[in-house]
């Protein structure tokens, strides 16, 4: 799906640059890539972080896995090939959002290191922040708001990450959130500290 079929196309640079937009917004564009098992809390902390940044007058957007599959990626399933294309498309969208100067968060299982590394390469390592929401399988199964783990164990859901499909933990993520120990508020504070230290945002 990654082969370019269109021909005679040219990339056009814009008069207003990313730096111009960042100066206007008072922030630096970045892609915060939350990864972890289903029910680890990725979407919860991504949304809580976005709310906190909004309160700090920062322009943000959340690209959520389920929401994206309702539209942009509704033609993709959960085979390894479809998962790869799912992440590729999200990385491309994320790159546009970062170029617009937004602090963009994603909440995807994104189980394969190769795909996350490809997203990092596309965005650029200086603006790609991999955040591993580390939660044990037991914790995820206890939370499991959709009952997906039980369905997967019964064979009703095929290729379910953590049960019948693999999850490759990040080797060197920028941030590790210990979801077994931290509250959502503490996880948000940890990310805010990182963004401040790396000067993506100014101290409140």
Secondary structure, 3 states (H helix, E strand, C coil): CCCCCCCCCCCCCCCCCHHHHHHHHCCCCEEEEEECCCCCCHHHHHHHHHHHHHHCCCCEEEEEHHHHHHCCCCCCCCCHHHHHHHHHHHHHHHHHHHHCCCEEEEECCCCCHHHHHHHHHHHCCCCEEEEEEECCHHHHHHHCCCCHHHHHHCCCCCCCECCCECCCCCCCCCEEEECCCCCHHHHHHHHHHHHHHCCCCCCC
